[in-house]
Amino acid sequence: MSTRTPSEVAHLWFGEMWNSRDTGMIHELMAPAAKGIFEGGRTMTGPEDFMAFQKDFLDAVPDLKVELLRTITEGDEICVHWRGSGLHSGVGLGCAPSGKQIEFEGITWLTVKDGQIVEGRDFWNQGGLMERVAG
């Protein structure tokens, strides 16, 4: 059992895990049965599903950088406002590389128990981002 706080988990997730591409941290920070819920009803379960999503995103934006902008914590929940940026230079996420520099923001609401994410809800307009990239 980890003693990491929700804030520590969020900072590792939106810092070291994404920006250093440390996939080993996914298993460390995400519970095996963790649920991920995206806008539009898409869901995923556990680290393997998340790693497939992350791979697809990083195939499309290999130099992606994620910046944690601010957080609000209450008990075992933390709300994270983040920004992503990078060059859309690879195939992934359902559209051809555009060569465009992209920047987007979102909110992720995490529930953390025993130092691991057990649920995450993402709120960001992925469809709008892809329309801008494809257009």
ABEGO torsion letter per residue (X at the ends): XBABBAAAAAAAAABAAAAAGBAAAAAAABBAABBBBBBGGBBBBEAAAAAAAAAAAAAABAABBBBBABBBBBEABBBBBBBBBEBBABBEGGBBBAGBBBBBBBBBBBBBBGGBBABBBBBBBAAAAAAAAAX
